[in-house]
Amino acid sequence: MASIKQPAKAYLVGGCVRDALLGHPVHDYDIEVYGMPMEKLLKHLQSRGRTDAVGKSFGVIKWSPKPGETYDIALPRKEINTDTGHRGFSVHADPFLPLEAACERRDFTINAMLYCPLEKRLIDFFGGKEDLKKRQLRHTSEAFHEDPLRVMRGMQLAGRFGLSPHPETLTLCRSMHSSFASLPKERLWEEWKKWATQSTHPSMGLCFLREAGWLSHYTSLNQMIGIPQDPHWHPEGDVWEHTLLVCDAMVGAESWQDGLSCEDRLAIMMACLLHDTGKVTTTKTILKEGLQRIVSPGHAQVSSRLSEVFLDQIGAPLWLTQRVRPLVQEHMMHLQQPTERAVRRLSRRLEPESIRHLCHLMLADARGRGQASQANPTHVMALKKTAEKLEVTHGAPKPLVQGKQLLSMGYPPGKEMGRLLTKVYDQQIEQGWSQRQSALTWLLEAYPPPQEASS
């Protein structure tokens, strides 16, 4: 399609147009400017605010007309496929690229719309508005197959907006199966992060991956399909179906809508996704009281280890793994009697996580068993009540004794002091002490300071 010069004009593009049509709050505005070369655009913006040409070579400028307000201003771009994989592109800004050609390079029709603020006009060459009405996810053009990351974008978009993929889009995604290996971890992580924190229907994102043939790249998830569960406890079906329901139950919970940070959502949703992955290798059928029962002993511990493998595969940060592992490992805590000592011990084992977030996971787990399990389980409520009484809902008790107290009592610094602090804290958890003097009295009796130091 030949480039034709046109008067300079700015359009809102991509996600902000999509979100506005859906009636969602719009927080980020992307703007494309046509008919104005980069240097002229940059000079124009500099006269009206601060600019940061971080992506100048790709035709992108960050523009801040006033403090705290920033927009991405871009020129339309041509992407030339130079090799296979996500990075095999040569990108060139072309301010005189026709509107339709510029929209055609976008991934899905719902992201390929423009809005002209001056004319108050929506420009929709590929039927994105109609696809939104149908809740349909459809690729914009055959150029989709040139970038395999678009399949992962499809996953998070399906989850975020409750979209079902068009059959032709699924066919195209399946044909791209082998290109998964070209995707860098950091790009995978961005898509999984959006899925975990912004989905309204996380199960639809996971089903998109399965239907597109890409779930096989995630062994821990793919192998859950067909793993049976005892119908008495899990009438909903296999481990995969249960996991889908658990993820959806979590975003449907009141706690998800209020009071959870982005980091909290990441940890809890990933725990929901991975909490039963260990059932793949631990599930077996036993005879109990004359009946065949399906059990998965030890699956929480196996799931905890598998969660680390999965999170590493998708490029998740270490802090997230450190939060997800204890949540997954302790998600069967409801099988124990929530005595005060048991709850104090639990609060410590969960660090850096909390009983509050574990209860969120266990409630979603209980509700992920179909319509018959929507009530709050009494065992989770009992655990929560005991944790609130002990003031350990948000974390383990603070140590009553610190190194400075031991130094003042004549204990020498070093590794031995660290071991003593651990031992006295263990006793604090076991005995439930709330006063420092109780801990110090025990320490002096059990491990008195060296004679030469105390004389």
Secondary structure, 3 states (H helix, E strand, C coil): CCCCCCCCEEEEECHHHHHHHHCCCCCCCEEEEECCCHHHHHHHHHCCCEEEEEEHHHCEEEEEEECCEEEEEECCEEEEECCCCCCCEEEEECCCCCHHHHHHCCCEHHHCCEEECCCCEEECCCCHHHHHHHCEECECCHHHHHCCHHHHHHHHHHHHHCCEECHHHHHHHHHCHHHHHHCCHHHHHHHHHHHHHHCCCHHHHHHHHHHCCCHHHCHHHHCCCCCCCCCCCCCCCCHHHHHHHHHHHHHCCHHHHCCCCHHHHHHHHHHHHHCCCCHHHHCEEEEECCEEEEECCCHHHHHHHHHHHHHHHCCCCHHHHHHHHHHHHCCCHHHCCCCHHHHHHHHHHCCCCCHHHHHHHHHHHHHCCCHHHCCCCHHHHHHHHHHHHHCCCCCCCCCCCCHHHHHHCCCCCCHHHHHHHHHHHHHHHHHCCCCHHHHHHHHHHHCCCCHHHHC
